[in-house]
Amino acid sequence: MGSPISPVIANFYMEDFVMKTIKQTTNKPACWYRYVDDTFVIWPHGKEKITDFLNHLNGIHNNIQFTMEIEDEGHLPFLDIDIYRKTDGSLGHRVYRKTTHTSLYLHQKSHHHPANKQTVLSSLVQRATALCDQESLATELTFLTHVFKQNVYRHQQMQRAMKPATRTIKTEDKPISTAYLPYTQITYGRISRMLAKYNSRVSPYHPGKYPATCHRPRTHQD
């Protein structure tokens, strides 16, 4: 997998492998959704015949072997999603967490840029919105509120994450330059406010990621 094209070729091969394998079997899955090496399958032919199907998959190529995890008490984890069976027989989905999950994230009092801390909250809220169905979203947001409090975030920070701003930035508001500086809590803020008066933005400097210099966008005059 060292070559950049290797994942593409592997993906093409697996698509062809699955199509030929399913075509050769009598009992076929109702759906087959694959993401890299994880596959979600709905099997309508009973538990007795699913083992035969697994053996059929593993008998095609010695170097391509599948393992199987089946629904347990109406729940089946797939990637970061807990797919569960509702009382009416339909399927719901919500965020899945392992039993070892600790709810420990970037602490509010840690020495990081405030934008990094706010991103942690916003990312978790966006993840909940993307993975939860309407019946599970309220419960997930309540859980996240408890997690944010556990990590000592303020009410204002939590509200900002729950209701992200949608303000449109005008062209004249865009900074004309960006300065990358190491983050120090007092000095960084003072320099940011000073450069903001001249429509310049300050971004935290991470060694190896950004140059520790000021950058001005090129124009036609350059």
C-alpha positions in Angstrom: 0.0 0.0 0.0 3.0 2.3 -0.3 2.1 3.7 -3.7 -0.6 6.4 -3.9 -2.4 4.4 -6.6 -2.5 1.2 -4.4 -5.7 2.0 -2.5 -7.5 2.8 -5.8 -6.5 -0.5 -7.4 -7.4 -2.4 -4.2 -10.8 -0.8 -4.2 -11.4 -1.7 -7.8 -10.4 -5.3 -7.1 -12.6 -5.6 -4.1 -15.6 -4.2 -6.1 -15.0 -6.9 -8.8 -14.4 -9.6 -6.1 -17.7 -8.9 -4.3 -19.8 -8.7 -7.5 -18.5 -12.0 -8.8 -18.8 -13.7 -5.3 -22.4 -12.6 -4.8 -23.3 -13.6 -8.3 -22.1 -17.2 -7.6 -24.2 -17.7 -4.5 -27.9 -18.7 -4.4 -28.8 -16.8 -1.3 -27.8 -13.2 -1.7 -27.8 -10.3 0.8 -30.5 -7.7 0.7 -27.8 -5.0 0.7 -24.0 -4.8 0.8 -22.4 -1.5 1.8 -18.6 -1.4 2.0 -16.3 1.3 3.4 -12.6 0.3 3.0 -12.5 -3.0 4.9 -15.8 -2.7 6.8 -19.0 -3.9 5.3 -22.6 -3.6 6.4 -24.9 -6.4 5.2 -28.6 -7.1 5.6 -29.2 -10.9 5.4 -32.8 -12.0 4.9 -32.3 -15.8 4.8 -31.9 -16.6 8.5 -28.9 -17.2 10.8 -28.5 -20.8 9.6 -27.5 -19.8 6.1 -25.3 -16.8 6.9 -22.5 -19.1 8.0 -22.6 -20.8 4.7 -22.4 -17.4 3.0 -19.4 -16.4 5.1 -17.6 -19.7 4.2 -18.4 -19.1 0.6 -16.7 -15.6 0.8 -13.6 -17.0 2.5 -13.3 -19.8 0.0 -12.7 -17.6 -3.0 -9.2 -16.3 -2.3 -6.8 -17.5 0.4 -5.5 -14.0 1.1 -9.0 -12.4 1.4 -10.7 -13.5 4.6 -13.8 -12.0 6.2 -14.9 -12.0 9.8 -18.5 -11.5 10.9 -20.3 -9.6 13.7 -24.0 -10.1 13.9 -26.8 -8.1 15.5 -26.9 -8.4 19.3 -30.1 -7.5 21.2 -31.2 -5.3 18.4 -27.9 -3.4 18.0 -25.0 -3.6 15.5 -22.0 -1.2 15.6 -20.8 -0.1 12.2 -17.9 2.4 12.0 -19.0 5.2 14.4 -22.7 4.3 14.1 -24.9 2.2 16.4 -27.5 0.8 14.1 -30.5 -0.4 16.2 -33.8 -2.0 15.5 -36.9 0.0 16.4 -40.1 -1.4 17.8 -41.8 -1.3 14.4 -38.9 -3.2 12.8 -37.3 -0.3 11.0 -33.7 0.7 11.6 -32.5 3.7 13.5 -29.0 5.1 13.9 -27.0 7.1 16.5 -23.5 7.6 17.7 -21.6 4.5 18.8 -19.1 4.5 21.6 -17.0 1.7 22.9 -17.4 0.6 26.5 -13.9 2.0 27.2 -14.9 5.5 26.2 -13.9 8.0 28.9 -15.5 11.3 27.6 -12.2 13.0 28.1 -11.5 15.7 25.5 -9.3 18.8 25.3 -9.9 20.4 28.7 -11.1 24.0 28.8 -8.2 25.0 31.1 -5.6 23.5 28.9 -3.0 25.9 27.3 -4.4 25.8 23.7 -5.7 28.4 21.4 -9.4 29.1 22.2 -10.3 28.3 18.6 -8.9 24.8 19.0 -11.0 24.3 22.1 -14.2 25.6 20.4 -13.5 23.3 17.4 -13.6 20.3 19.8 -17.1 21.2 20.9 -18.4 22.1 17.4 -16.9 18.9 15.8 -18.8 16.7 18.4 -22.0 18.5 17.8 -21.6 18.2 14.0 -20.8 14.5 14.4 -24.0 14.0 16.4 -26.1 15.8 13.8 -24.6 13.7 11.0 -24.9 10.3 12.7 -28.1 10.5 14.7 -31.7 10.1 13.5 -34.3 12.6 14.8 -35.3 10.3 17.6 -31.8 10.0 19.0 -30.4 13.5 18.4 -31.9 15.1 21.5 -30.5 12.4 23.7 -27.0 12.7 22.1 -27.0 16.5 22.5 -27.9 16.1 26.2 -25.1 13.7 26.6 -22.6 16.1 24.9 -23.8 18.9 27.2 -22.8 16.7 30.2 -19.5 15.9 28.6 -18.7 19.6 28.0 -19.5 20.4 31.6 -17.3 17.6 32.7 -14.4 19.2 30.7 -15.2 22.6 32.4 -16.5 24.4 29.3 -18.6 27.5 29.9 -22.3 27.8 29.0 -21.5 30.4 26.4 -19.0 28.1 24.7 -21.5 25.3 24.7 -24.2 27.4 23.2 -21.9 28.6 20.5 -21.2 25.0 19.5 -24.9 24.0 19.6 -25.9 27.0 17.4 -23.0 27.7 15.0 -22.8 31.2 13.6 -23.9 31.6 9.9 -22.7 35.2 9.4 -21.5 35.8 5.8 -18.1 37.3 5.5 -18.0 40.3 3.2 -15.1 40.6 0.8 -13.8 43.7 2.4 -13.8 41.9 5.8 -11.3 39.3 4.6 -7.8 39.8 6.1 -5.2 41.1 3.7 -2.4 39.1 5.5 -1.9 36.3 8.0 0.8 36.1 10.7 1.6 32.7 12.2 2.8 33.1 15.8 3.4 30.7 18.7 0.4 30.7 21.1 1.0 32.4 24.4 -2.1 33.3 26.3 -1.4 37.0 26.9 1.0 38.1 24.2 -0.9 36.3 21.4 -4.2 38.1 22.3 -2.5 41.5 22.4 -0.8 41.1 19.0 -4.0 39.7 17.5 -6.0 42.8 18.6 -3.3 45.1 17.4 -3.0 43.6 13.9 -6.8 43.4 13.6 -6.8 47.1 13.3 -4.9 46.8 10.1 -7.1 44.0 8.7 -4.5 41.3 9.4 -5.2 37.9 10.9 -3.1 36.0 13.4 -3.1 32.2 13.4 -1.4 29.9 16.0 1.9 28.5 14.8 2.5 24.8 15.0 6.1 23.7 14.3 6.4 21.7 11.1 2.9 22.8 9.9 3.1 26.5 9.3 6.0 28.9 8.4 6.7 31.3 11.3 6.4 34.3 9.0 3.8 36.7 7.7 2.2 35.9 4.4 0.6 38.4 2.1 -1.6 37.0 -0.8 -0.1 37.7 -4.2 -1.7 40.2 -6.6 -1.3 40.9 -10.2 1.1 43.7 -9.4 3.5 41.2 -7.8 
